[in-house]
Amino acid sequence: MLQIRIHGRGGQGVVTAAELLSMAAFWDGKFALAFPSFGSERMGAPVAAYCRISAQVVRVREPIVAPDVIIVQDSTLLRQVDVFGGLSPQGFVLINSTRTSEELGIEERCSSLREQHWCILPATDIAIKHLQRPLPNAGLIAALAALTQEVSLASIEKAIQEKFPGSVGYRNIEVAREAYDYVASHVPV
């Protein structure tokens, strides 16, 4: 079972990212379960969402404490929340930022991961380019597809179009494709 934990802030589409990822897994013929973890927080407060993907039915509904994949939608959380908590050296990390690992202060943590298991990408910049809004979620789940090969880009595109029909979906698919290509060209094989 692949366990994914997504960190972000309220209003950034963290829950939607987990839902889209589970929909994409379904389109790939897998079982998935997505759910959020937040209380009555307001927009901008730290939130997390979880997604489990498996070849068998997923019945576990508790928060993920030992993730295989960490997605950080807002890099300011790196200093506020233990986003790396429970991640093994074989895990995957995606961070939305234009800064380097040194500038983010995570070079030591990233150096303990395999080079092809982590990527910092400008997902918000890509989203603004196509959506004129800072919503990096479609780009980050496509980046996960490129990094892990656990879900296909075609299924992510199908999930996006199903959730957001019309031009909003099409523009989010453009975000997804550019983020996928970014990871494919920046992460060594």
N, C-alpha and C positions, 0 to 999 in steps of 0.2 A: 504494500500500500504506500502510495506517495502522499506525504502530509505537507501541506503548504500553509504557511502563516503569512498574512499580509498586514503590514503596519502602515497606518496613515493617520489622517485627521478627518474628523467629521466633515462631510461635504465634498471630499475628494473622490468618492466613488469606490471606496475600499470594499464595501459589501457587494456592489455591482461587479467588481473585478472577480471576487470569489464565485459569484453566481455565473458569470460568463465562462469562467474556467470550468465549472462543473457541467455547464451545458455543452461546452466543447468536448469534454471527456465523454459525455453521453453520445455525441455525434461520432466519436471515434470508437464506439462500441464498448465503452467502459462504464463502470458504476462510479458515481460521485455524490458527495454530499458537501454543501456549502452552508456556512452559518456565521453570523457575526458575534462579536463579544463587546458589548457596550451597555451602559446603563442609560441614564437620562442626560448624557453629555450633550453639550451644545456644539454647534458648528465650530470647527477648529480644535476641538478637544481630541486627544489621542484615542484612536480606536484600532481594533484588530478584527480581522475576519479570517476564517479558516476554510480550507477545502481539502477533502480527502478524495483520492482517485485510486481505484482498485479494479482488478479483474473480477472480484467477487462483490457481492452486495456489501455496502458500507453501513454498519449499524452503530458505530461509535460516534457519539455526539458531544463529547467533552472537548474543551480547549486543547489545542496541540501544544504540548510542552517540549517535545523532541521533534522539531520539524526537519524535513528533508530539504525544504526550500523556504527561504525567507525573501519576501518582497517588501522593500521599504519605499513607499510612495512619497514620503516627505523626509528628506535627510536631516531636518532639524530634530527629528525624533532620536537620532543616534546619540544625542547627549541627554535625552530625557527618559528613554525607555530602553530596557535591555533587549534590543531587537535580536541580538545574536544568541540569546538564552536557549540552551538545549541543542543548538546546531552542532552536528558532528563535523569532523574534518572532511568527510565525504559529501557534505551538504552543498547546496547551491545558494547563491546570494545575488539578488538584483537590487540595485539602489538607483533611485531616480535623482540625478544630480548632474550639474555641469562641472563639479569640482573633482579633483583627483582623490585617491584613497588617502594620500598624505594630507591634503587640505582638509579632508573630512575627519582625520585622526583615526582612521581604521586600518592603516597599512599593516600593522602587526596582525590584526585579526584576519585580514584578507590573505596575508602571506601564509597562514596556516591552512588555507584552502588550496585545492588544485587550481592551477592557473585557468583552466577551461571551465571552472565551476563558479566563477563570479564575474560580474560586469556592472559597471556604473554607466548609465546611459541617460541622455537628456530627454527623458520621456515627456516632461512638461513642455519643453521647447517644441518637440515634435507635435504635441497636441495643440499648442497655440497656433502653430503653422497651419494645421488642417481644420481645427475647430474654432479658432479664435477664443478658446477657453482653456484654462489650466487643468484639464482632466486627463491625467496620464494612465488611467487604468487599462484601456484597450491596448496601449503600447506596451505596458508592463507584462500583461499576460501573453502577448505575442512574443515578447522577449523571453519569457519563460519557455515558450514552445521552442524557440531557437536554441536556448541554452541546454534544455533537458531532453528534448525530443520526446517528451511524454504525451503531448497532445500535438495535433497537426495545426498548421496555420489555416488550412482550409476549414477545419472544424471551428476554429476561433472566429473566422470570418462569418461562418454560418450562424454561430451563436450571437454575434454582434448584430447581424441583419435581422435575426428573429427578435431580439430584445429591442432594437431600435430600427424599425423599418423606415425606408425612404432615405432622404439625403443625410440625416443624422447618422444612420447606420453606415452609409457609404463613406462619409468623412471619417468615422471611427475605424473603418476598415483600412483607409489610407494611413491612419496613424499606426494601426497594427502592422501593416506591411513595412512601413519605414522603420519601425522599431525592430521588427524581426530581421530585416536586412542589416541594420546597425549592429546587432549582436553577432549575426553571422559573419560580418566583416571585421569585427573588433576582438572576438574571442578566439584564441587558437584552438584548433581541432585536436 
